[in-house]
């Protein structure tokens, strides 16, 4: 995947324009997991939409497998922050929506069963979304993305709405699935620990020097190979560096006691 001077500008109601992203240059190798870190509103999700083809850049270009992205593509699948499941359909029926319409019926059944099994939901295929937990619903959304075995998996803060323990379990699930499938993953997150745990490379997006639009301001590669140990204290310096770049001090100043 290659991004070459990619940018996105939006027209405003006042007749002007607002630049959200500018001059994004990024190369992602096949099978690499890249995390996009940035403050809220920095343009992370906009960039992911450009890569997916759900939106198009107003400048520059984006290539996947050497071909320009000009619309929604079969090679990539997206998982959003909310599961976005149809409540009147079963989990299996929701997962089946991720397959091309031309898929034969027998192949659809096999693919759906395999996808549900890969995320630990084989026994819940006939359940409707309201009958399962939020974590299970998000696993179904992940299965819907995986069902057609995409080469590129785009994750837009997919665990942000989950409780802390479920979030960790979902991170482990993505780690395991990526090692099996070899998919290229672009993960949008505001969670520094999540990026350090899952990513081969971490890219930080922030304000450009001109102040108009966001750019890539930093990139780092964690030295430890995946899978990583969450308890590894060696990541503390990287964590502190990333938090500082995001404008979050690692030590809260002490407030003097009132007397």
C-alpha positions as CSV (number, residue, x, y, z in Angstrom):
1,X,0.0,0.0,0.0
2,X,1.4,3.4,-1.0
3,X,0.1,6.9,-0.2
4,X,1.7,9.6,-2.3
5,X,1.1,13.3,-1.1
6,X,-2.4,12.3,-0.3
7,X,-4.6,15.0,1.1
8,X,-8.3,15.7,1.8
9,X,-10.0,19.1,1.7
10,X,-13.6,19.7,2.5
11,X,-15.8,22.6,1.3
12,X,-17.4,24.7,4.0
13,X,-20.9,26.2,4.1
14,X,-19.3,29.7,4.0
15,X,-18.0,29.0,0.5
16,X,-14.4,28.3,1.6
17,X,-12.6,25.1,2.3
18,X,-10.9,23.3,5.2
19,X,-7.9,21.1,4.8
20,X,-8.0,18.0,7.1
21,X,-5.0,16.1,5.7
22,X,-2.1,17.2,3.5
23,X,0.9,15.6,1.9
24,X,0.6,12.2,3.5
25,X,3.4,9.9,2.3
26,X,3.3,6.4,3.6
27,X,4.4,2.9,2.4
28,X,2.9,-0.2,4.1
29,X,4.4,-3.6,3.2
30,X,2.3,-6.7,2.7
31,X,1.6,-8.3,6.0
32,X,2.6,-5.3,8.1
33,X,0.5,-4.0,10.9
34,X,0.6,-0.2,11.1
35,X,-1.1,1.9,13.8
36,X,-2.2,5.4,13.2
37,X,-2.0,7.5,16.4
38,X,-3.3,11.0,16.9
39,X,-5.5,13.3,19.0
40,X,-9.2,13.3,18.4
41,X,-10.0,15.2,15.2
42,X,-6.5,14.8,13.8
43,X,-7.8,13.1,10.6
44,X,-7.0,9.5,11.4
45,X,-10.4,8.1,10.4
46,X,-10.5,10.4,7.4
47,X,-7.2,8.8,6.2
48,X,-8.6,5.3,6.8
49,X,-11.6,6.2,4.7
50,X,-9.4,7.3,1.9
51,X,-7.5,4.0,1.9
52,X,-10.7,2.0,2.0
53,X,-12.2,3.9,-1.0
54,X,-15.2,5.1,1.1
55,X,-13.8,8.6,0.3
56,X,-11.4,9.9,-2.3
57,X,-8.4,12.2,-1.8
58,X,-8.6,15.7,-3.2
59,X,-4.8,15.7,-3.8
60,X,-2.2,13.0,-4.3
61,X,-3.0,9.3,-4.8
62,X,-3.4,6.0,-2.9
63,X,-2.3,2.7,-4.4
64,X,-3.1,-0.8,-3.2
65,X,-1.3,-3.6,-4.9
66,X,0.0,-1.0,-7.4
67,X,-3.5,0.0,-8.5
68,X,-5.1,3.4,-7.7
69,X,-7.9,3.4,-5.2
70,X,-10.9,4.9,-7.0
71,X,-13.8,3.5,-4.9
72,X,-14.8,0.7,-2.5
73,X,-12.6,-2.3,-3.2
74,X,-12.8,-6.0,-2.7
75,X,-9.2,-6.2,-1.5
76,X,-9.9,-4.3,1.7
77,X,-12.4,-4.7,4.5
78,X,-13.3,-2.2,7.2
79,X,-14.2,-2.7,10.9
80,X,-15.7,0.4,12.5
81,X,-16.0,1.4,16.2
82,X,-19.6,0.2,16.3
83,X,-20.5,-3.3,15.1
84,X,-23.2,-1.9,12.7
85,X,-25.1,-5.2,12.6
86,X,-28.6,-5.5,11.3
87,X,-30.7,-6.3,14.4
88,X,-33.3,-8.4,12.6
89,X,-30.7,-10.7,11.1
90,X,-28.7,-13.5,12.8
91,X,-25.0,-13.2,13.3
92,X,-24.5,-15.6,10.5
93,X,-26.7,-13.6,8.2
94,X,-24.8,-10.4,9.1
95,X,-21.5,-12.0,8.4
96,X,-22.7,-13.2,5.0
97,X,-23.2,-9.6,4.0
98,X,-19.4,-9.3,3.8
99,X,-19.3,-11.8,0.8
100,X,-19.7,-10.7,-2.8
101,X,-23.2,-11.3,-4.2
102,X,-21.9,-13.7,-6.8
103,X,-20.7,-16.2,-4.1
104,X,-22.4,-19.6,-4.6
105,X,-24.7,-20.6,-1.7
106,X,-22.6,-23.6,-0.6
107,X,-19.4,-21.5,-0.6
108,X,-21.3,-18.8,1.4
109,X,-22.2,-21.2,4.1
110,X,-18.7,-22.6,4.4
111,X,-17.1,-19.1,4.4
112,X,-19.5,-17.8,7.1
113,X,-19.0,-20.9,9.3
114,X,-15.2,-20.5,9.0
115,X,-15.3,-16.8,9.8
116,X,-17.5,-17.2,12.9
117,X,-15.3,-20.1,14.1
118,X,-12.2,-17.9,13.7
119,X,-13.6,-15.3,16.1
120,X,-15.0,-17.9,18.6
121,X,-18.7,-17.5,17.6
122,X,-19.3,-20.9,16.0
123,X,-22.0,-21.7,18.6
124,X,-23.8,-18.3,18.2
125,X,-24.5,-18.3,14.4
126,X,-28.2,-18.3,14.9
127,X,-28.3,-15.6,17.6
128,X,-29.5,-12.0,16.8
129,X,-27.3,-9.1,17.8
130,X,-29.5,-8.1,20.8
131,X,-28.9,-11.5,22.3
132,X,-25.1,-11.2,22.6
133,X,-22.7,-9.0,24.4
134,X,-21.0,-5.9,22.9
135,X,-17.8,-7.8,22.6
136,X,-19.4,-10.7,20.8
137,X,-21.2,-8.3,18.5
138,X,-17.8,-6.7,17.6
139,X,-16.4,-10.1,17.0
140,X,-19.2,-10.7,14.5
141,X,-18.3,-7.4,12.8
142,X,-14.7,-8.6,12.6
143,X,-15.9,-11.9,11.1
144,X,-18.0,-10.0,8.5
145,X,-14.8,-8.2,7.5
146,X,-12.7,-11.4,7.4
147,X,-15.2,-13.6,5.6
148,X,-13.9,-12.9,2.1
149,X,-10.3,-13.2,3.3
150,X,-9.2,-9.6,2.4
151,X,-5.6,-8.8,1.9
152,X,-6.0,-5.5,3.7
153,X,-7.9,-5.1,7.0
154,X,-8.7,-1.5,8.1
155,X,-9.7,-1.1,11.7
156,X,-11.2,2.2,12.8
157,X,-10.9,2.3,16.6
158,X,-12.8,-1.1,16.7
159,X,-12.4,-1.7,20.4
160,X,-13.0,1.9,21.8
161,X,-16.5,1.2,23.0
162,X,-15.7,-2.1,24.8
163,X,-14.9,-2.6,28.4
164,X,-11.2,-2.9,29.4
165,X,-11.0,-6.7,29.7
166,X,-12.9,-7.3,26.5
167,X,-10.7,-4.8,24.7
168,X,-7.6,-6.8,25.7
169,X,-9.2,-10.0,24.5
170,X,-10.1,-8.5,21.2
171,X,-6.5,-7.2,20.7
172,X,-5.2,-10.8,21.3
173,X,-7.8,-12.1,18.8
174,X,-6.6,-9.6,16.1
175,X,-3.0,-10.6,16.8
176,X,-3.8,-14.3,16.4
177,X,-5.9,-13.7,13.2
178,X,-3.2,-11.6,11.6
179,X,-0.5,-14.2,12.2
180,X,-2.7,-16.9,10.6
181,X,-3.9,-14.8,7.7
182,X,-0.9,-12.6,7.0
183,X,-3.2,-9.7,6.2
184,X,-1.9,-6.1,6.0
185,X,-3.6,-4.1,8.8
186,X,-4.0,-0.4,9.2
187,X,-5.3,0.3,12.8
188,X,-6.6,3.7,13.8
189,X,-6.4,4.1,17.6
190,X,-5.9,6.8,20.2
191,X,-4.7,4.1,22.7
192,X,-0.9,4.2,22.9
193,X,-0.7,0.8,24.7
194,X,-2.8,-0.8,22.0
195,X,-0.5,0.6,19.3
196,X,2.6,-0.7,21.1
197,X,1.1,-4.1,21.6
198,X,-0.3,-4.7,18.1
199,X,1.7,-2.7,15.6
200,X,4.9,-3.4,13.7
201,X,5.1,0.4,13.1
202,X,3.4,3.4,14.7
203,X,2.7,6.5,12.8
204,X,1.7,9.7,14.6
205,X,-0.5,12.2,12.8
206,X,-0.6,15.8,14.0
207,X,-0.8,19.4,12.9
208,X,1.4,20.5,10.0
209,X,3.9,23.3,10.4
210,X,1.5,25.6,8.5
211,X,-1.3,24.7,10.9
212,X,-3.5,23.9,7.9
213,X,-4.3,20.2,7.8
214,X,-2.6,17.2,9.5
215,X,0.5,15.4,8.4
216,X,2.7,12.5,9.6
217,X,4.8,14.0,12.3
218,X,6.5,10.9,13.7
219,X,7.1,7.3,13.0
220,X,8.6,4.6,15.1
221,X,9.2,0.8,15.1
222,X,8.9,-1.0,18.5
223,X,12.1,-3.1,18.9
224,X,10.3,-6.2,20.2
225,X,8.9,-8.7,17.7
226,X,5.3,-9.6,17.9
227,X,3.6,-11.1,19.8
228,X,4.6,-8.9,22.7
229,X,4.2,-9.1,26.4
230,X,2.0,-6.4,27.9
231,X,4.0,-6.5,31.1
232,X,7.3,-5.7,29.3
233,X,8.8,-2.7,31.1
234,X,11.0,-2.0,28.1
235,X,8.2,-0.2,26.3
236,X,7.9,2.4,29.0
237,X,10.2,4.9,27.2
238,X,8.4,4.5,23.9
239,X,5.1,5.0,25.7
240,X,6.3,8.2,27.4
241,X,7.6,9.5,24.0
242,X,4.4,8.8,22.2
243,X,2.3,10.3,25.0
244,X,4.4,13.4,24.9
245,X,4.0,13.8,21.2
246,X,0.2,13.5,21.7
247,X,0.3,16.3,24.2
248,X,-0.2,14.2,27.3
249,X,2.4,14.6,30.1
250,X,3.6,11.4,31.6
251,X,3.7,12.9,35.1
252,X,0.9,15.0,36.4
253,X,2.2,18.1,38.2
254,X,1.7,17.9,42.0
255,X,-0.8,20.4,43.3
256,X,0.3,22.1,46.5
257,X,-1.9,21.2,49.5
258,X,-4.2,23.9,50.7
259,X,-3.8,25.1,54.2
